[in-house]
Amino acid sequence: MLKLTEKYSGKPAEELPLLFQRILQNTIRDHYRRQKVRSLWGTLLSSLSREDEEDDDPLDRLRVDEGLNREGGPAEQVERAQIAAVIGQALDKLPARQREAFLLRYWEELDVAETAAAMGCSEGSVKTHCSRATHSIAAFLRKRGIEP
């Protein structure tokens, strides 16, 4: 409601219910998108955690640079580009069904049901393919010396 009053207070009263509905839908959609991204990174990071420690949290091992902006310096940008290239190599090594499931779920941001419909398989198969793909990518990254 705050968004409605801040941005659309000058609109006619008959337009306000539709505007409020659209703002509410977008806010809910944004919430679920953020949850999906958090879930993705939680899955990826959990597959990178050390197997010998149950309470190990990869986020605790990440280095935080306080003085850098989001873009980082040239070295960080090159490093991110190199890591992206290695992830691309890992995707190329995946079996076709795992790659398809992974890309539909995490690149195209389809939910499990939509991915299952697109792939012509069950939701359980999609979950299995995505899990295996995530673990394979994590193992590939570990072999290349990339740790969180």
N, C-alpha and C positions, 0 to 999 in steps of 0.2 A: 504494500500500500504506500510505503514511503516513496518508492520509485514512481508510482503513479502521481502522487502529489508534487514531487520535485520536478518532474519532466513534463507532465501533461495537465497542469492545473488550469491552463488557459483554454483547454478543449471544451466543446459543448458537453453538457451533462449526458446526453444520449449516447455519446461515443465512449464514455468512461467504462461501462461494463465490458465492452469488447476489448478495450485496451488493458483493463485489469486482467481479463482472462489470458490474453497473450503474454503479459508480463509474468503471470503465475506459471504458465506452461513453460516459458523460457527458463525461468528460475529453477523449476523442477528438473528440466532437461539438463541444465548446467550442473545441478547437484549430482545427478546420476552419471554424467560424463566424468566429473571429478572423481567419483567413487570408482569408476571403471579404470581410470588412469592409476589411482592409488592401488587398486587391486593388481593391475598389471605389474607395477613396479614392486609390489610386495611379493608377487610370485617370482619375478625375475631375481630379486635380491635373496629370497629364501632359497632359491636353487643355487645361489652362489655362496651360501653360508657354509661355514666349515662343518664337516660331518662329525668331527670329534667333540664338538661342543654343542649341547642342546640349546643353551640360552644365548648362543652367539647371535648378535644382531649386526648385519652388514652395515647398517646405517651408522652404527657407532664407530666403525672403522674408516668411514669416509672423511677425507680431509676437507675442512672448511676454510676458505680464504676470505677473511672479512673485508679486505681492501679491494676486492675485484668486483666489477659490475657483472651483470648477467652474461654479457658477451664474452668476458674474459679477455686476456691478452692474446697476441698472435700465437704464442706457444699453446695455449689452451684450445684455441680454435683449430689448430693443426692436429692436436691430439684427438679432439672430438671427431674430426674428419677421418682420421686414421682408424679410430674405433668403429665409426660407422661403416667404413670399408670392410673391416674384419667381420662385423655383424652381417654385412651383405654376403661375404664369403660363406659364413656359417649358414645363412639361409639357402645358398646355392647347394650346399651339401645335404640338406634335409631331403627325405623322401617327399615325393610330390604331394601326397595327402597331408602330411604334417605342415609343409610349407603353405599349402592352400589354406588350411585351417588357421594357422598362425597369422597369415596376412589378412584374411577376412576378419578375424577377431580383433587384432591389435592395430592393423594398418587402416583397414576400412571401417573399424569400430562397429562391426555388426555384433548383435548379441548372440548368445548360443543358439537360440531357436532360428534366427535368420541365417546364421552360418550353416546350421544343419540343413535347412531348406535349400540353400545355395549349393551345398555339396552333395545333397541327396543321400544323407545318412542320418543316424540318430544323434540326439543331443549328447548322449554319453560318448559316442565316437568322437565328436568334436572336442569334448573336454579331454579325452585321452590323447588325441592328436596334438592339441595345444600344450598339454603338460609335457608330453615327450619332446615336442619341438623346443619348448622353453629349457628343458633340462639339457638337450643336445647343444643348444646355443651357448648355455652357461658353461658346459664342459669344453666346447670349442674355444670360448674366450679364455678359460683357465689355462688351456694348453698354450695359448699365445701370450700368457703372462699378464692378462688383464684381470685384475681383482678389484672389487669395490673398495 
